[in-house]
Amino acid sequence: MSIRLRLLLMGLMVGALFFGFLHLFISGSSLQNYERLHIFLFNLCSGGTILIFYTENQNKLSSKGVIFLSLAIAYALLAFLEHYLPAMIIAFILAIIVDSVRIHKFSLFPSAFFNSQTPVAEKFHQAALLCLSCGLMISGLVILNNKFLMLVSLPKLKLDTFFLGFSFPLSLITMSVIFSFMQGGIGKLSPLLKNAGFWIVNLGVIVFFLFILFEKLIPQLFVTTLLFLCVAMIYYLYVRLGIKIQQKSFLTSGMLFLLYTAVTGIIYIALEFSADYSKENTRLLLRMHSFASLYGWNLSGLAVICRQHDFPIKLHSAAIISIHWITAILLAPLGTSSKPFAVSALVCYVFILYMILFSKGVKPLEADM
């Protein structure tokens, strides 16, 4: 990955976190004003571009990648400014671009999902692209329904709900990387467990999203618990089967972030059953959950993808991971309501990104020292 592209991605990622705190520094604004930019700049603009770059596996960002990045930024700004007609059109164009990349890499119909001989890492990779293109298409249809046709009316059928779905393709591509580093097996059970992990993660999230739309709390709790058990199983497989390279420490940390988000998600849904439940009382918990997912789990995977050809890289992994955890689960959530924590989170986040994206490679002998 070129220095120029790394600088651009770093700027977008820092900008994403910055917009999550901007309401504190501009009087009369609220967090909701900048929520879309906060999510879009990381998930769609940065994450989507990295996904395309990783799929095409070229030395530099292709023309499709450049067009995708440019239109994704335009989409983020138009959605933020509530210019819905051009945003809808761009969403459909972006979906076509992503699917063209997927079809060129894999196939029109994802028949590999149903082939037990296809590596699970490859299945997750294609699922990430398919999820991104479908998410873009659905967001466009939601705009069409809510702003123009108004055929379906559901309280949760709103654009901001679907914006959060752009995080899922990043989860899937990180899963792909994790499974690609697994070697060997645990008897004849491993292929079954790996494929079960693929289907439970994908179908579980889709079903969970439907339960959110229809506001079914008990089924949400059940599916979230099932997903937690599945992630725990994948974590066990990765610890047992993952090859011992420097990337493993980042990805293991990422899996722990994912387990953390699963636990906080279960707790949040359980609290909704309480008579004392209110959005205000659970705001911090929800922020801890979302920041750990966005800037913890997803960033861990994207970091490995961005530097895939550079490992081992010259950084103190344990120190960086510790700062990463402090930033994602403490400083950033508290930063949404406190200027000092917001500034601290931004400083730490810039440091983390710099070390991840620009640390120099070292010789294998040095990396082992």
N, C-alpha and C positions, 0 to 999 in steps of 0.2 A: 504494500500500500504506500503510495507516494506521500511525501511530507505535506504537500499542498492539500491532499484529501484528508489527511489526519488533522491538519489545522482546521479545515472546514468542519469536520465532524466534531472536533473538540469545541469549536465555537457554537455549534448548534446544541450540543449537550449542555454546555454551561448556560446558554441562553434558556434552555428548557427549565433548568432549576431556578434560574434568576426570575423567570416569569411566575414561578410558584411562590415567590416572596414579594413580588413587586407591589402588591396591594398594601403592604406595610409602609411603603415609601412614597405612595401617591395618595394624597388626601381625597376622600370621597369615593375611593374605589373599593371593590370587594374581591375576594379570592376568585369568585365565579367569573369575573371579567377576564381573567388571564388563564383560567383552567385549561381552556382549549389549546392555547399556545404551549402551555406547560407540558401537556400530554403529547401534542402533535409533534413538536420539535424533537422530542426524544424517540417516541415510538415509530411514527410514520416517516419523518424526514431523515433522522439519523439511522434508526433501526432498519427501516425499509431499504434505504440505500445500501447499508452494509449487507443485508440479505441478498440483494441483487448482485453486488460486487462479489460476494462469496460464491454465489451460484454460477456466475459466468467465469470465475477463476481466471481473470486476465491480470496483466501487470498494472493496468490502470482502469479507472472507471470508464465503461463503454459509453457510446452515445445514448443507448437506452437508459443507462444509469444516470447520466447527466440530465436527460429529459425528465426522468422520474423525480430526481432530486429537485429540479427547478419547479415542476408542477406540484410536488408535495408541499414545498414552501408556499407556493401561491395558494394552494388549497387551505393550508393552515391559516394564512392571513385572511382569506376570504371568509372562512367559517368563523373566525374571530370577529370580523367586522360585520357578520351576518348578511353577507352578499350571497344568498343561497343558490340562485340560479347558476352563476358561473362555477360556484363550488361544486354543485351537483354534476355539472358537465365534466369538470376536471376529475371528479371521483371516478366516473365511468372510464375516462381515458386512462387514468392510473391503473384501474383494474385490468384493462386490456394489455397494458405494458407488462404488468407483473405476470399475467397468464401467458403472454408470449414467451417470456423468459422461462416459465415453468415448462411449457410444452416443448421448447427447444432442448431443455435439459432432460426432461423425462418423457412424458407422452400426454396426449389430449385427455384420455380417460385414465384416472389413477388406478389402473389394474394392479399395480405393484402392491397396493395396500392389502390385497387379498391373496398375495403369493407368499407362502411361508418361507420360500427360499430367498426372498429379497431381504437384504440387511435392514434391520430396524432403523439404523441411522439414516439410510436412504429414504425410508418411509416418512420419518419425521421431517426430513428436508423438503420433500415434495408437499407434505401437509402444511408446512410453514408458508410456502408460496401460495398454495391453494387457499389457505386461511386468509392471507393478506388480500388476495384478489377478491375473494368473497366478501371480506369485511368492507372493502372499498365500494363494491357494488351495492351491498346492503345499505351502507351509509348514504349512498346516492338515492336509493329507493326510499329511505326514511325521510330524506329532505323532500323528495317528490310527494310523498304521502302527507307529511305534516305541514308543508308550506303551500302546496298547490291542490292536491286531490282530496285530502282528508277523508280517505275511505276507511281507515282503521283508527280507532281511538282507544289508546291504552295509556295510563299514567306514566308507565316506564318506557313507552315507545317514543323516546326522544333522542335527539342527536347525541347528547352528552353520554348517554348510556352506551351507545355503540362506539363512541370514540375510545372508551376504555378497552374495547375489544382489539384494538390495534396492538396491544401488549402481547396478545396470545401468539402471533407469529414469531415474536422474539423468543418466547418460551419454547416453542417447538424447534426452532433452529438451534437453540442451546441444548435441548434434549438430543438433537441429531449429533452435535459435537460430542456430547457425553457418551452416547452409545458408540460413536466411531472410535473412542479410546478404550472400549472394552475388548479384551481378548480372552479366548478360552471360554470356559463355561463351568457350571456346577452340575455335572452329570447331564442327563437328557432333559432336565427341567428348565435349563436356561433359555432355550429358544421359546418355550411356552411362556415363561415369565416375561421375556423381553417383548414378545408380541402382545401379551396381555397388557403390559404397561402402555404400549402404543395405543391400543384401542380404548383402554379405560381413561387415559389422559384426554384423548380427542373427543370421544363421545361424552365423557363426563363433563367437560367444560361446555359443550354444546347444550346438553340437557340442563346444566346449571344455569346457563344464560336464559334458557326458556323459562325456567322457574322464577328467575328474577323478573322477567317481563310480565309474568302472570302473578307475581307477588305471593308465591307459595313458600312460606318459611320452613315448614317441617321438611319438605323434599329438598330444599336448599341445604339444610343441615345434614341430611343423609348423604347427599352427593358430595358435599365438601369433606365429610369424614372419609368417604370412599376414596376421594382423590388424595387425601392425606396419607392413607394406608398405601396407596399406589406409589406415591412419591417416596415414602419410606422404603418400599421394596426396591425401587430404582436406585435409591441411595445405597442400599445394601449391596446391590449388584455392582455398582460403580466402585465402591470401596473394595470389594472382593476381586473384581475383574479389571478395573482400570489400570492401564499401564503406568509405571512410575516415571512420570516426566513432570517438568515444572508446571505445565498447564493444569495438572491434576489438583494442585493446591487452590487455584482460582476456581475451578469447577466444583471442587468439594465445598468450598465456601459458598458458591452459588447454590448448591443443593441444600445447604443448611439455611440459606436465606429463604429458599422455596418452602422448606418445612416450617420455618418461622411464619411465613405469610399464610400457610395453611392453618396453623394453630390460631393465629390472630383472627383469621377469617371465621373459623368455627366459633371462637369466643364472641365475636361481633354478632353473628347470627343468633347465637344463644341468648345474648343480652337483649335482642329484640323481643324476646318472649317476656321479659321482665316488665312489671308494672311501672317501674321507675325509668324505663327506657326513654331516652330523648336523643336527638341528633347532637345536641350540645354536650351531653354527658359522655358520648362515645366518639366525639370528634377526634381526640388525640389517638385513640386506638385505631380508628380508621386511617388516620394519617400515617401511623407507624406501619400499618399493613400495606398501604399503597406505596410508600417510599421504599420499603424493603423489597417490594416486588419490582418497582420501576428501576430504582438506582442501586439495588442490591443484586437480586437474582438476574435480571435482564442484562445489567452492565457486566456481570461476571462472564456471561457467555459472549457478549459482543467484544469484550477485551481480548479474549482468546482468538476470536475470528479475525479481528483487526491485525493482530500480530502473529498469525498462524505460521508464517514463513520465517519469523525472526527468533522464535524461542530456541535456546534459552536466552532470556533478556536480563540485563544487568539491573536488578532491583531486589530489595529485601522483601520477599513475598510475604513473610509473616507480619512485618511492620505495615505494609500497604494494606493487607487484608484487615488488620486490626483497625486502622484508620477508616477503612471502608465501612466496617460495621458500625463504628461510633458515628460516622456521618449519616449513614442510611437509616439507622433505627433510633438515633437520639437527636443529633443536631438538626437534621432536616425536618423531622416532624415538629420539633419545638420551634423551628425557625418560621413556621407558618403564622405564629402569633407573637414572636419576639425578634426584634431587630438584631440584637447581639448574636443570638443563635443562628439567625439567617446569614449574617456575615460570616460567622465561623463555619457554617456548613458550606458556603460558597468557596471559601478559601481552601478548606480541606478537599472539596470536590475537584477544584482546579488542580490541586497537587496530585490527587489520585489519577486524574485523567492524563496529566503530563507524564507521570511515571509509567502509566500503562502504555500510552501511545508513543512516547519518545525515548524510553530507556533503550540504551544501546545493547546490541547483542554481544554475547561473550562466547569464548571458546568452551566446548563441552567440559574440559578439565576444570576451568574456572567455575562453571556453573555447579559442579559437584562439591566445591569447597565450602 
